């Protein structure tokens, strides 16, 4: 059972491999291919997840830009251990 203090993640379509690595490390990480940015942001917010994205455009949405929805940019091309 997940602790209420555990960070939950929502990975964008480009981060399927990261989602698998996070799950392998016992983290709660959701991922689904083809979800529009707006829907991904709303799902993240509804489920209390920190959004992980390699899409710089998603950080222009007001909820992300203004810090209402927690999100982290994951640079493209990083290896799993990076």
N, CA, C and O atoms as a CHARMM CRD file, in Angstrom:
* protein
*
  328
    1    1 UNK  N      0.84000  -1.18400   0.00000 PROA 1      0.00000
    2    1 UNK  CA     0.00000   0.00000   0.00000 PROA 1      0.00000
    3    1 UNK  C      0.87800   1.23800   0.00000 PROA 1      0.00000
    4    1 UNK  O      1.85900   1.30200   0.74100 PROA 1      0.00000
    5    2 UNK  N      0.53900   2.21800  -0.81900 PROA 2      0.00000
    6    2 UNK  CA     1.34100   3.42900  -0.95300 PROA 2      0.00000
    7    2 UNK  C      1.15800   4.33700   0.25200 PROA 2      0.00000
    8    2 UNK  O      0.05400   4.49600   0.77200 PROA 2      0.00000
    9    3 UNK  N      2.24400   4.91800   0.67500 PROA 3      0.00000
   10    3 UNK  CA     2.22300   5.89300   1.75400 PROA 3      0.00000
   11    3 UNK  C      1.60000   7.17800   1.24500 PROA 3      0.00000
   12    3 UNK  O      1.71700   7.49500   0.06100 PROA 3      0.00000
   13    4 UNK  N      0.93800   7.92400   2.12200 PROA 4      0.00000
   14    4 UNK  CA     0.34500   9.18400   1.70400 PROA 4      0.00000
   15    4 UNK  C      1.42100  10.22100   1.38600 PROA 4      0.00000
   16    4 UNK  O      1.13500  11.24500   0.76600 PROA 4      0.00000
   17    5 UNK  N      2.66000   9.95600   1.81000 PROA 5      0.00000
   18    5 UNK  CA     3.76900  10.86800   1.53400 PROA 5      0.00000
   19    5 UNK  C      4.51200  10.51400   0.25000 PROA 5      0.00000
   20    5 UNK  O      5.36600  11.27800  -0.20000 PROA 5      0.00000
   21    6 UNK  N      4.19600   9.37100  -0.33900 PROA 6      0.00000
   22    6 UNK  CA     4.87900   8.92600  -1.54400 PROA 6      0.00000
   23    6 UNK  C      4.45600   9.77200  -2.74000 PROA 6      0.00000
   24    6 UNK  O      3.26800  10.02600  -2.94100 PROA 6      0.00000
   25    7 UNK  N      5.43200  10.20400  -3.53100 PROA 7      0.00000
   26    7 UNK  CA     5.14100  10.96000  -4.74200 PROA 7      0.00000
   27    7 UNK  C      4.65800  10.00500  -5.81300 PROA 7      0.00000
   28    7 UNK  O      5.26100   8.95900  -6.05500 PROA 7      0.00000
   29    8 UNK  N      3.56800  10.37900  -6.44500 PROA 8      0.00000
   30    8 UNK  CA     3.01200   9.61100  -7.55600 PROA 8      0.00000
   31    8 UNK  C      3.31700  10.38400  -8.82600 PROA 8      0.00000
   32    8 UNK  O      3.29500  11.61500  -8.82800 PROA 8      0.00000
   33    9 UNK  N      3.60100   9.67000  -9.90200 PROA 9      0.00000
   34    9 UNK  CA     4.02100  10.30600 -11.13800 PROA 9      0.00000
   35    9 UNK  C      3.06100   9.99800 -12.28900 PROA 9      0.00000
   36    9 UNK  O      2.43600   8.93800 -12.33700 PROA 9      0.00000
   37   10 UNK  N      2.96600  10.95600 -13.21200 PROA 10     0.00000
   38   10 UNK  CA     2.27000  10.76800 -14.48300 PROA 10     0.00000
   39   10 UNK  C      3.28700  11.11400 -15.55800 PROA 10     0.00000
   40   10 UNK  O      3.74900  12.25200 -15.63600 PROA 10     0.00000
   41   11 UNK  N      3.63500  10.14300 -16.38400 PROA 11     0.00000
   42   11 UNK  CA     4.63500  10.33600 -17.43500 PROA 11     0.00000
   43   11 UNK  C      3.94900  10.59200 -18.76800 PROA 11     0.00000
   44   11 UNK  O      2.95700   9.94200 -19.09900 PROA 11     0.00000
   45   12 UNK  N      4.48100  11.53900 -19.52800 PROA 12     0.00000
   46   12 UNK  CA     3.89600  11.81300 -20.84400 PROA 12     0.00000
   47   12 UNK  C      4.25400  10.70100 -21.82800 PROA 12     0.00000
   48   12 UNK  O      4.99200   9.77700 -21.48600 PROA 12     0.00000
   49   13 UNK  N      3.73600  10.79400 -23.03600 PROA 13     0.00000
   50   13 UNK  CA     3.88700   9.71900 -24.03200 PROA 13     0.00000
   51   13 UNK  C      5.34400   9.41300 -24.36400 PROA 13     0.00000
   52   13 UNK  O      5.65800   8.28600 -24.74600 PROA 13     0.00000
   53   14 UNK  N      6.23900  10.39100 -24.22700 PROA 14     0.00000
   54   14 UNK  CA     7.65000  10.18700 -24.55900 PROA 14     0.00000
   55   14 UNK  C      8.41900   9.47400 -23.44200 PROA 14     0.00000
   56   14 UNK  O      9.58400   9.11900 -23.62400 PROA 14     0.00000
   57   15 UNK  N      7.78500   9.26800 -22.30500 PROA 15     0.00000
   58   15 UNK  CA     8.50300   8.74800 -21.14200 PROA 15     0.00000
   59   15 UNK  C      8.01000   7.37300 -20.68800 PROA 15     0.00000
   60   15 UNK  O      8.01400   7.07000 -19.49500 PROA 15     0.00000
   61   16 UNK  N      7.59200   6.55400 -21.63300 PROA 16     0.00000
   62   16 UNK  CA     7.13900   5.19800 -21.29300 PROA 16     0.00000
   63   16 UNK  C      8.22400   4.37600 -20.62100 PROA 16     0.00000
   64   16 UNK  O      7.94800   3.64700 -19.66700 PROA 16     0.00000
   65   17 UNK  N      9.46000   4.48300 -21.10700 PROA 17     0.00000
   66   17 UNK  CA    10.56500   3.73200 -20.50000 PROA 17     0.00000
   67   17 UNK  C     10.82500   4.20000 -19.07400 PROA 17     0.00000
   68   17 UNK  O     11.07900   3.38600 -18.18600 PROA 17     0.00000
   69   18 UNK  N     10.76100   5.51000 -18.85300 PROA 18     0.00000
   70   18 UNK  CA    10.94900   6.02800 -17.49400 PROA 18     0.00000
   71   18 UNK  C      9.85000   5.51800 -16.57500 PROA 18     0.00000
   72   18 UNK  O     10.11900   5.16100 -15.42800 PROA 18     0.00000
   73   19 UNK  N      8.61700   5.48000 -17.06300 PROA 19     0.00000
   74   19 UNK  CA     7.50700   4.96300 -16.24900 PROA 19     0.00000
   75   19 UNK  C      7.77400   3.51100 -15.84300 PROA 19     0.00000
   76   19 UNK  O      7.51400   3.12700 -14.70300 PROA 19     0.00000
   77   20 UNK  N      8.29100   2.70800 -16.77300 PROA 20     0.00000
   78   20 UNK  CA     8.61100   1.30900 -16.44300 PROA 20     0.00000
   79   20 UNK  C      9.71400   1.23800 -15.38900 PROA 20     0.00000
   80   20 UNK  O      9.63200   0.43300 -14.46100 PROA 20     0.00000
   81   21 UNK  N     10.74800   2.07500 -15.52600 PROA 21     0.00000
   82   21 UNK  CA    11.83000   2.09400 -14.53600 PROA 21     0.00000
   83   21 UNK  C     11.30500   2.51900 -13.16300 PROA 21     0.00000
   84   21 UNK  O     11.67900   1.94000 -12.14300 PROA 21     0.00000
   85   22 UNK  N     10.45200   3.51400 -13.14500 PROA 22     0.00000
   86   22 UNK  CA     9.88600   3.96700 -11.86600 PROA 22     0.00000
   87   22 UNK  C      9.05100   2.86600 -11.21700 PROA 22     0.00000
   88   22 UNK  O      9.13900   2.64600 -10.00900 PROA 22     0.00000
   89   23 UNK  N      8.24700   2.18000 -12.01500 PROA 23     0.00000
   90   23 UNK  CA     7.44900   1.06600 -11.48100 PROA 23     0.00000
   91   23 UNK  C      8.35300  -0.04000 -10.96700 PROA 23     0.00000
   92   23 UNK  O      8.07300  -0.62400  -9.92000 PROA 23     0.00000
   93   24 UNK  N      9.43500  -0.34100 -11.68200 PROA 24     0.00000
   94   24 UNK  CA    10.37400  -1.38300 -11.24700 PROA 24     0.00000
   95   24 UNK  C     11.01400  -1.01800  -9.91800 PROA 24     0.00000
   96   24 UNK  O     11.40200  -1.89300  -9.14300 PROA 24     0.00000
   97   25 UNK  N     11.12200   0.28600  -9.65800 PROA 25     0.00000
   98   25 UNK  CA    11.69000   0.75900  -8.39300 PROA 25     0.00000
   99   25 UNK  C     10.59600   0.98600  -7.34300 PROA 25     0.00000
  100   25 UNK  O     10.82000   1.66400  -6.34000 PROA 25     0.00000
  101   26 UNK  N      9.41600   0.41600  -7.58300 PROA 26     0.00000
  102   26 UNK  CA     8.28000   0.44900  -6.64300 PROA 26     0.00000
  103   26 UNK  C      7.61600   1.81100  -6.49600 PROA 26     0.00000
  104   26 UNK  O      6.99800   2.09100  -5.46900 PROA 26     0.00000
  105   27 UNK  N      7.73500   2.66000  -7.51400 PROA 27     0.00000
  106   27 UNK  CA     7.03500   3.94500  -7.49500 PROA 27     0.00000
  107   27 UNK  C      5.73000   3.81100  -8.27300 PROA 27     0.00000
  108   27 UNK  O      5.61000   2.97600  -9.16900 PROA 27     0.00000
  109   28 UNK  N      4.77100   4.63200  -7.92400 PROA 28     0.00000
  110   28 UNK  CA     3.49200   4.67700  -8.62400 PROA 28     0.00000
  111   28 UNK  C      3.65500   5.61800  -9.81600 PROA 28     0.00000
  112   28 UNK  O      3.73400   6.83300  -9.63900 PROA 28     0.00000
  113   29 UNK  N      3.70600   5.06900 -11.01700 PROA 29     0.00000
  114   29 UNK  CA     3.90700   5.87000 -12.22400 PROA 29     0.00000
  115   29 UNK  C      2.90500   5.46300 -13.29900 PROA 29     0.00000
  116   29 UNK  O      2.86800   4.30800 -13.72300 PROA 29     0.00000
  117   30 UNK  N      2.09900   6.41600 -13.73000 PROA 30     0.00000
  118   30 UNK  CA     1.13700   6.13100 -14.79800 PROA 30     0.00000
  119   30 UNK  C      1.71500   6.56800 -16.13900 PROA 30     0.00000
  120   30 UNK  O      2.52700   7.49000 -16.21100 PROA 30     0.00000
  121   31 UNK  N      1.28600   5.89900 -17.18400 PROA 31     0.00000
  122   31 UNK  CA     1.70300   6.23100 -18.54900 PROA 31     0.00000
  123   31 UNK  C      0.66000   5.68400 -19.49500 PROA 31     0.00000
  124   31 UNK  O      0.18100   4.56200 -19.33200 PROA 31     0.00000
  125   32 UNK  N      0.31100   6.48700 -20.48700 PROA 32     0.00000
  126   32 UNK  CA    -0.59800   6.03500 -21.53200 PROA 32     0.00000
  127   32 UNK  C     -0.24900   6.79400 -22.80800 PROA 32     0.00000
  128   32 UNK  O     -0.11300   8.01700 -22.79700 PROA 32     0.00000
  129   33 UNK  N     -0.10600   6.06100 -23.89500 PROA 33     0.00000
  130   33 UNK  CA     0.25300   6.67500 -25.16400 PROA 33     0.00000
  131   33 UNK  C     -0.92900   7.44600 -25.73900 PROA 33     0.00000
  132   33 UNK  O     -2.07800   7.01700 -25.63100 PROA 33     0.00000
  133   34 UNK  N     -0.63400   8.57700 -26.34500 PROA 34     0.00000
  134   34 UNK  CA    -1.62600   9.30600 -27.12900 PROA 34     0.00000
  135   34 UNK  C     -2.58600  10.17700 -26.34700 PROA 34     0.00000
  136   34 UNK  O     -3.61900  10.57300 -26.88700 PROA 34     0.00000
  137   35 UNK  N     -2.29200  10.48700 -25.11000 PROA 35     0.00000
  138   35 UNK  CA    -3.16900  11.35900 -24.31800 PROA 35     0.00000
  139   35 UNK  C     -2.81400  12.81500 -24.62700 PROA 35     0.00000
  140   35 UNK  O     -1.65400  13.20400 -24.48900 PROA 35     0.00000
  141   36 UNK  N     -3.78900  13.62000 -25.03900 PROA 36     0.00000
  142   36 UNK  CA    -3.51300  15.03700 -25.30200 PROA 36     0.00000
  143   36 UNK  C     -2.98100  15.73800 -24.04100 PROA 36     0.00000
  144   36 UNK  O     -3.33000  15.37000 -22.91900 PROA 36     0.00000
  145   37 UNK  N     -2.13300  16.75000 -24.24900 PROA 37     0.00000
  146   37 UNK  CA    -1.51000  17.44400 -23.11900 PROA 37     0.00000
  147   37 UNK  C     -2.52900  17.91800 -22.08400 PROA 37     0.00000
  148   37 UNK  O     -2.33900  17.71300 -20.88500 PROA 37     0.00000
  149   38 UNK  N     -3.60000  18.54600 -22.54200 PROA 38     0.00000
  150   38 UNK  CA    -4.60800  19.06800 -21.61300 PROA 38     0.00000
  151   38 UNK  C     -5.17900  17.95300 -20.74400 PROA 38     0.00000
  152   38 UNK  O     -5.34200  18.12600 -19.53600 PROA 38     0.00000
  153   39 UNK  N     -5.48200  16.81400 -21.35400 PROA 39     0.00000
  154   39 UNK  CA    -6.03100  15.68300 -20.60500 PROA 39     0.00000
  155   39 UNK  C     -5.01200  15.11400 -19.62200 PROA 39     0.00000
  156   39 UNK  O     -5.37000  14.73600 -18.50600 PROA 39     0.00000
  157   40 UNK  N     -3.74800  15.05200 -20.03000 PROA 40     0.00000
  158   40 UNK  CA    -2.69400  14.55600 -19.15000 PROA 40     0.00000
  159   40 UNK  C     -2.54500  15.45600 -17.92600 PROA 40     0.00000
  160   40 UNK  O     -2.40500  14.97000 -16.80400 PROA 40     0.00000
  161   41 UNK  N     -2.57600  16.75400 -18.14600 PROA 41     0.00000
  162   41 UNK  CA    -2.48600  17.69900 -17.03000 PROA 41     0.00000
  163   41 UNK  C     -3.67000  17.51200 -16.08900 PROA 41     0.00000
  164   41 UNK  O     -3.49600  17.46200 -14.87100 PROA 41     0.00000
  165   42 UNK  N     -4.87300  17.40800 -16.65000 PROA 42     0.00000
  166   42 UNK  CA    -6.07200  17.25300 -15.81200 PROA 42     0.00000
  167   42 UNK  C     -6.04500  15.93500 -15.03600 PROA 42     0.00000
  168   42 UNK  O     -6.38800  15.91000 -13.85400 PROA 42     0.00000
  169   43 UNK  N     -5.64200  14.84100 -15.68700 PROA 43     0.00000
  170   43 UNK  CA    -5.54800  13.54900 -14.99600 PROA 43     0.00000
  171   43 UNK  C     -4.52600  13.61100 -13.86600 PROA 43     0.00000
  172   43 UNK  O     -4.76500  13.10100 -12.77200 PROA 43     0.00000
  173   44 UNK  N     -3.38700  14.24000 -14.13900 PROA 44     0.00000
  174   44 UNK  CA    -2.34800  14.37800 -13.12300 PROA 44     0.00000
  175   44 UNK  C     -2.89500  15.12100 -11.90900 PROA 44     0.00000
  176   44 UNK  O     -2.67800  14.72900 -10.76200 PROA 44     0.00000
  177   45 UNK  N     -3.59800  16.18700 -12.19100 PROA 45     0.00000
  178   45 UNK  CA    -4.18000  17.01000 -11.11700 PROA 45     0.00000
  179   45 UNK  C     -5.24000  16.21800 -10.34400 PROA 45     0.00000
  180   45 UNK  O     -5.23900  16.21400  -9.11300 PROA 45     0.00000
  181   46 UNK  N     -6.13500  15.55600 -11.06200 PROA 46     0.00000
  182   46 UNK  CA    -7.20900  14.79200 -10.42700 PROA 46     0.00000
  183   46 UNK  C     -6.67400  13.65800  -9.55900 PROA 46     0.00000
  184   46 UNK  O     -7.25200  13.34300  -8.51900 PROA 46     0.00000
  185   47 UNK  N     -5.55900  13.04000  -9.99000 PROA 47     0.00000
  186   47 UNK  CA    -5.00300  11.88100  -9.28200 PROA 47     0.00000
  187   47 UNK  C     -3.88400  12.24700  -8.31200 PROA 47     0.00000
  188   47 UNK  O     -3.30400  11.36400  -7.68100 PROA 47     0.00000
  189   48 UNK  N     -3.57300  13.53500  -8.18600 PROA 48     0.00000
  190   48 UNK  CA    -2.53700  13.96900  -7.26000 PROA 48     0.00000
  191   48 UNK  C     -1.14700  13.50400  -7.65400 PROA 48     0.00000
  192   48 UNK  O     -0.34900  13.12600  -6.79600 PROA 48     0.00000
  193   49 UNK  N     -0.85000  13.53000  -8.95300 PROA 49     0.00000
  194   49 UNK  CA     0.43400  13.06200  -9.46200 PROA 49     0.00000
  195   49 UNK  C      1.31500  14.23900  -9.89200 PROA 49     0.00000
  196   49 UNK  O      0.81000  15.28600 -10.29700 PROA 49     0.00000
  197   50 UNK  N      2.61900  14.05900  -9.80200 PROA 50     0.00000
  198   50 UNK  CA     3.57900  15.00100 -10.35500 PROA 50     0.00000
  199   50 UNK  C      3.77800  14.62000 -11.82000 PROA 50     0.00000
  200   50 UNK  O      4.08500  13.47000 -12.13400 PROA 50     0.00000
  201   51 UNK  N      3.60300  15.58000 -12.69700 PROA 51     0.00000
  202   51 UNK  CA     3.71800  15.34100 -14.12800 PROA 51     0.00000
  203   51 UNK  C      5.18200  15.36800 -14.53900 PROA 51     0.00000
  204   51 UNK  O      5.90800  16.30300 -14.20100 PROA 51     0.00000
  205   52 UNK  N      5.61500  14.34800 -15.26400 PROA 52     0.00000
  206   52 UNK  CA     6.96600  14.27900 -15.82600 PROA 52     0.00000
  207   52 UNK  C      6.83400  14.36200 -17.34100 PROA 52     0.00000
  208   52 UNK  O      6.08900  13.58900 -17.94300 PROA 52     0.00000
  209   53 UNK  N      7.55700  15.30300 -17.96500 PROA 53     0.00000
  210   53 UNK  CA     7.40900  15.49300 -19.40400 PROA 53     0.00000
  211   53 UNK  C      8.72400  15.90200 -20.05600 PROA 53     0.00000
  212   53 UNK  O      9.55300  16.58500 -19.45500 PROA 53     0.00000
  213   54 UNK  N      8.89100  15.46500 -21.29800 PROA 54     0.00000
  214   54 UNK  CA    10.00900  15.90000 -22.14100 PROA 54     0.00000
  215   54 UNK  C      9.53500  16.89600 -23.18600 PROA 54     0.00000
  216   54 UNK  O     10.30200  17.30200 -24.05800 PROA 54     0.00000
  217   55 UNK  N      8.28900  17.28200 -23.09800 PROA 55     0.00000
  218   55 UNK  CA     7.66700  18.21100 -24.04400 PROA 55     0.00000
  219   55 UNK  C      7.66200  19.61200 -23.43200 PROA 55     0.00000
  220   55 UNK  O      6.86700  19.90100 -22.53700 PROA 55     0.00000
  221   56 UNK  N      8.54700  20.47200 -23.91400 PROA 56     0.00000
  222   56 UNK  CA     8.63800  21.81400 -23.32800 PROA 56     0.00000
  223   56 UNK  C      7.33200  22.59700 -23.49500 PROA 56     0.00000
  224   56 UNK  O      7.04400  23.49400 -22.70200 PROA 56     0.00000
  225   57 UNK  N      6.55100  22.26900 -24.50900 PROA 57     0.00000
  226   57 UNK  CA     5.29900  22.97300 -24.74200 PROA 57     0.00000
  227   57 UNK  C      4.28200  22.81800 -23.62500 PROA 57     0.00000
  228   57 UNK  O      3.47300  23.71600 -23.39100 PROA 57     0.00000
  229   58 UNK  N      4.31700  21.69400 -22.94100 PROA 58     0.00000
  230   58 UNK  CA     3.34500  21.45100 -21.87300 PROA 58     0.00000
  231   58 UNK  C      3.55800  22.41500 -20.69700 PROA 58     0.00000
  232   58 UNK  O      2.64200  22.66000 -19.91100 PROA 58     0.00000
  233   59 UNK  N      4.76900  22.95400 -20.59000 PROA 59     0.00000
  234   59 UNK  CA     5.08100  23.86500 -19.49100 PROA 59     0.00000
  235   59 UNK  C      4.56600  25.27800 -19.74000 PROA 59     0.00000
  236   59 UNK  O      4.75500  26.16500 -18.90800 PROA 59     0.00000
  237   60 UNK  N      3.91600  25.48900 -20.88200 PROA 60     0.00000
  238   60 UNK  CA     3.29100  26.77400 -21.17700 PROA 60     0.00000
  239   60 UNK  C      1.82400  26.80300 -20.73300 PROA 60     0.00000
  240   60 UNK  O      1.21000  27.87000 -20.69600 PROA 60     0.00000
  241   61 UNK  N      1.26600  25.64600 -20.39900 PROA 61     0.00000
  242   61 UNK  CA    -0.10600  25.61600 -19.88500 PROA 61     0.00000
  243   61 UNK  C     -0.12600  26.32400 -18.53400 PROA 61     0.00000
  244   61 UNK  O      0.77900  26.13300 -17.72200 PROA 61     0.00000
  245   62 UNK  N     -1.14900  27.13700 -18.28800 PROA 62     0.00000
  246   62 UNK  CA    -1.21000  27.96200 -17.08100 PROA 62     0.00000
  247   62 UNK  C     -1.05900  27.15400 -15.79200 PROA 62     0.00000
  248   62 UNK  O     -0.34400  27.58000 -14.88500 PROA 62     0.00000
  249   63 UNK  N     -1.72000  25.99200 -15.69300 PROA 63     0.00000
  250   63 UNK  CA    -1.64300  25.20100 -14.45800 PROA 63     0.00000
  251   63 UNK  C     -0.22200  24.75700 -14.15200 PROA 63     0.00000
  252   63 UNK  O      0.17000  24.67300 -12.98800 PROA 63     0.00000
  253   64 UNK  N      0.54500  24.47400 -15.18700 PROA 64     0.00000
  254   64 UNK  CA     1.93500  24.05400 -15.01500 PROA 64     0.00000
  255   64 UNK  C      2.81500  25.28500 -14.79800 PROA 64     0.00000
  256   64 UNK  O      3.57900  25.35200 -13.83500 PROA 64     0.00000
  257   65 UNK  N      2.69800  26.24700 -15.69500 PROA 65     0.00000
  258   65 UNK  CA     3.51200  27.46700 -15.65800 PROA 65     0.00000
  259   65 UNK  C      3.40200  28.18300 -14.31800 PROA 65     0.00000
  260   65 UNK  O      4.39800  28.67500 -13.78700 PROA 65     0.00000
  261   66 UNK  N      2.18700  28.24000 -13.77200 PROA 66     0.00000
  262   66 UNK  CA     1.94500  28.97500 -12.52900 PROA 66     0.00000
  263   66 UNK  C      2.17900  28.14500 -11.27800 PROA 66     0.00000
  264   66 UNK  O      1.97700  28.62700 -10.16400 PROA 66     0.00000
  265   67 UNK  N      2.60700  26.88900 -11.45800 PROA 67     0.00000
  266   67 UNK  CA     2.94200  26.04600 -10.31600 PROA 67     0.00000
  267   67 UNK  C      1.75300  25.43300  -9.59900 PROA 67     0.00000
  268   67 UNK  O      1.90800  24.89800  -8.50100 PROA 67     0.00000
  269   68 UNK  N      0.56400  25.49900 -10.19800 PROA 68     0.00000
  270   68 UNK  CA    -0.62300  24.89000  -9.58200 PROA 68     0.00000
  271   68 UNK  C     -0.50100  23.36900  -9.62200 PROA 68     0.00000
  272   68 UNK  O     -0.81800  22.68300  -8.65000 PROA 68     0.00000
  273   69 UNK  N     -0.04000  22.85600 -10.75500 PROA 69     0.00000
  274   69 UNK  CA     0.17600  21.41800 -10.94300 PROA 69     0.00000
  275   69 UNK  C      1.67300  21.14100 -10.90100 PROA 69     0.00000
  276   69 UNK  O      2.41400  21.67000 -11.72900 PROA 69     0.00000
  277   70 UNK  N      2.14100  20.31600  -9.94900 PROA 70     0.00000
  278   70 UNK  CA     3.57500  19.98800  -9.90400 PROA 70     0.00000
  279   70 UNK  C      4.00900  19.26100 -11.17400 PROA 70     0.00000
  280   70 UNK  O      3.33600  18.34000 -11.63700 PROA 70     0.00000
  281   71 UNK  N      5.13700  19.68500 -11.72700 PROA 71     0.00000
  282   71 UNK  CA     5.65600  19.07400 -12.95800 PROA 71     0.00000
  283   71 UNK  C      7.17200  19.23100 -13.00500 PROA 71     0.00000
  284   71 UNK  O      7.73400  20.18600 -12.46900 PROA 71     0.00000
  285   72 UNK  N      7.81200  18.27500 -13.65700 PROA 72     0.00000
  286   72 UNK  CA     9.26500  18.30600 -13.84600 PROA 72     0.00000
  287   72 UNK  C      9.58400  18.03000 -15.30600 PROA 72     0.00000
  288   72 UNK  O      8.99000  17.15100 -15.93100 PROA 72     0.00000
  289   73 UNK  N     10.52600  18.79000 -15.83600 PROA 73     0.00000
  290   73 UNK  CA    10.99400  18.58400 -17.20000 PROA 73     0.00000
  291   73 UNK  C     12.08900  17.52400 -17.18800 PROA 73     0.00000
  292   73 UNK  O     13.03900  17.61200 -16.41100 PROA 73     0.00000
  293   74 UNK  N     11.95200  16.53300 -18.04300 PROA 74     0.00000
  294   74 UNK  CA    12.95300  15.46400 -18.18100 PROA 74     0.00000
  295   74 UNK  C     13.58700  15.63700 -19.55800 PROA 74     0.00000
  296   74 UNK  O     12.93700  15.38600 -20.57300 PROA 74     0.00000
  297   75 UNK  N     14.85500  16.06600 -19.60500 PROA 75     0.00000
  298   75 UNK  CA    15.50900  16.27700 -20.90400 PROA 75     0.00000
  299   75 UNK  C     15.52400  14.99700 -21.74500 PROA 75     0.00000
  300   75 UNK  O     15.67900  13.89800 -21.21200 PROA 75     0.00000
  301   76 UNK  N     15.36700  15.14700 -23.02800 PROA 76     0.00000
  302   76 UNK  CA    15.39800  14.00200 -23.95300 PROA 76     0.00000
  303   76 UNK  C     16.80100  13.43900 -24.01700 PROA 76     0.00000
  304   76 UNK  O     17.78400  14.16600 -23.87200 PROA 76     0.00000
  305   77 UNK  N     16.88700  12.14800 -24.23300 PROA 77     0.00000
  306   77 UNK  CA    18.16100  11.49800 -24.45800 PROA 77     0.00000
  307   77 UNK  C     18.89600  11.04900 -23.20400 PROA 77     0.00000
  308   77 UNK  O     19.99600  10.50500 -23.29700 PROA 77     0.00000
  309   78 UNK  N     18.30900  11.26600 -22.03500 PROA 78     0.00000
  310   78 UNK  CA    18.94800  10.80100 -20.81500 PROA 78     0.00000
  311   78 UNK  C     18.84800   9.29000 -20.72000 PROA 78     0.00000
  312   78 UNK  O     17.83800   8.70000 -21.10600 PROA 78     0.00000
  313   79 UNK  N     19.88800   8.67100 -20.21100 PROA 79     0.00000
  314   79 UNK  CA    19.84100   7.24700 -19.93800 PROA 79     0.00000
  315   79 UNK  C     19.14100   7.04600 -18.59100 PROA 79     0.00000
  316   79 UNK  O     19.09200   7.98100 -17.79100 PROA 79     0.00000
  317   80 UNK  N     18.60200   5.86400 -18.31700 PROA 80     0.00000
  318   80 UNK  CA    17.84500   5.63700 -17.09300 PROA 80     0.00000
  319   80 UNK  C     18.55400   6.05200 -15.79800 PROA 80     0.00000
  320   80 UNK  O     17.91700   6.60500 -14.90100 PROA 80     0.00000
  321   81 UNK  N     19.83900   5.79900 -15.69100 PROA 81     0.00000
  322   81 UNK  CA    20.52500   6.15100 -14.45200 PROA 81     0.00000
  323   81 UNK  C     20.79600   7.65000 -14.31000 PROA 81     0.00000
  324   81 UNK  O     21.09200   8.12500 -13.21400 PROA 81     0.00000
  325   82 UNK  N     20.69800   8.38200 -15.39600 PROA 82     0.00000
  326   82 UNK  CA    20.89500   9.82300 -15.33700 PROA 82     0.00000
  327   82 UNK  C     19.65200  10.50400 -14.80400 PROA 82     0.00000
  328   82 UNK  O     19.62300  11.72800 -14.68000 PROA 82     0.00000
